[in-house]
Amino acid sequence: MPAKVGAVKVISVSASSIFNIGDVYSMNPESSAKTYAGGGSFNTGDKIHIELDHSHTFVHDADKIDQPLT
């Protein structure tokens, strides 16, 4: 069925977003990300004290493709 749409104001559309006006059957946003983190990463809060003398994050990715998007 046709859709009647009034005024539309778009502030921003990010890389993994979908913007659609009107009829739609299926919308499938896809994104992928690779994050490397060593010891003591992703800590949040007040007065966190972490002592890591020898913390290293070694990354070897031979094929460079982990989550292909098609």
Secondary structure, DSSP 8 states (H G I E B T S, - for coil): --------------TT-----S--S-------------TTTT--SSS-----SS-------SS--SS---
